[in-house]
Amino acid sequence: METTLTQKEPFDGRTSTELALGCFTIGTLLFILFLTLADNTFILLIGFVFFMLTAILNIIMLTHLLYHFYMMPQQRKYIGLKIAILLSNIPIVFLYYIIADSFGLL
């Protein structure tokens, strides 16, 4: 009796999109608070902790997506899109850094 494993159900990458949007939203709110508050030392500390936690979570999610990208070749286009959405936060972080640095806040 031989059994073969096939992937009948489609891959649901909704969690990775929610993670990317949540990180973007919270990061943007922290950035706006950082720019608007006079004493922004506390926001800078919270932002650093937030950055470290989201970096770890996003690396775990990226590893998960890359694993499924390799294991499910029939859904590579969909999973590749989810990877692109997840990685789209990286240029936004650099943009926020450049803006804060240009105002002399760092």
C-alpha positions in Angstrom: 0.0 0.0 0.0 1.8 3.1 -1.3 0.7 6.6 -0.4 1.8 9.7 -2.1 1.7 13.2 -0.6 0.1 15.8 -2.9 -0.7 19.3 -2.1 -4.5 19.5 -2.9 -5.3 22.7 -0.9 -3.9 26.0 -2.0 -1.3 27.9 0.0 -2.8 30.7 2.1 -0.3 33.5 2.5 -2.7 35.9 4.2 -0.7 35.9 7.4 2.4 37.2 5.7 0.4 40.1 4.2 -1.2 40.9 7.5 2.3 40.9 9.2 3.7 43.2 6.5 0.8 45.6 6.7 0.8 45.6 10.5 4.5 46.2 10.7 4.2 49.1 8.2 1.3 50.6 10.1 2.9 50.5 13.5 6.3 51.6 12.1 4.7 54.6 10.4 2.9 55.6 13.5 6.1 55.4 15.5 7.9 57.4 12.8 5.2 60.1 12.9 5.4 60.3 16.7 9.2 60.5 16.4 9.0 63.4 14.1 6.3 65.3 16.0 7.3 64.9 19.7 9.9 67.3 21.1 11.4 64.7 23.4 11.6 61.7 21.2 14.1 59.6 23.2 11.4 57.3 24.5 9.9 56.8 21.0 13.4 56.0 19.7 13.8 53.3 22.3 10.4 51.8 21.5 11.1 52.0 17.8 14.4 50.2 18.2 12.7 47.4 20.2 9.9 47.3 17.6 12.5 47.1 14.8 14.3 44.1 16.5 11.1 42.2 17.1 9.7 42.8 13.6 13.0 41.9 12.1 12.9 38.5 13.8 9.2 37.9 12.9 9.8 38.9 9.3 12.8 36.6 9.0 10.8 33.7 10.3 7.9 34.5 7.9 10.4 34.9 5.0 11.9 31.5 5.8 8.4 30.0 5.9 7.5 31.5 2.5 10.8 30.4 0.9 10.2 26.9 2.1 6.8 26.8 0.6 8.1 28.5 -2.6 10.5 25.6 -3.0 8.0 22.9 -2.0 5.0 24.1 -4.0 6.2 24.9 -7.5 2.6 25.1 -8.8 2.0 28.2 -6.6 5.3 30.0 -7.0 3.8 33.1 -8.6 1.4 33.6 -5.6 4.1 32.9 -3.0 6.6 35.1 -4.8 4.1 37.9 -4.6 3.7 37.3 -0.8 7.5 37.4 -0.5 7.6 40.7 -2.4 4.9 42.2 -0.2 6.9 41.1 2.9 10.2 42.5 1.6 8.6 45.8 0.6 9.0 47.2 4.1 12.8 47.2 3.8 13.0 50.2 1.4 10.4 52.0 3.6 12.7 51.6 6.6 15.6 53.1 4.7 13.4 56.0 3.5 12.3 56.7 7.1 16.0 56.6 8.2 17.0 59.1 5.4 14.2 61.5 6.3 15.0 61.4 10.0 18.7 61.8 9.3 18.1 64.7 6.9 16.3 66.6 9.7 19.2 66.0 12.0 17.1 63.9 14.4 19.4 61.0 14.7 
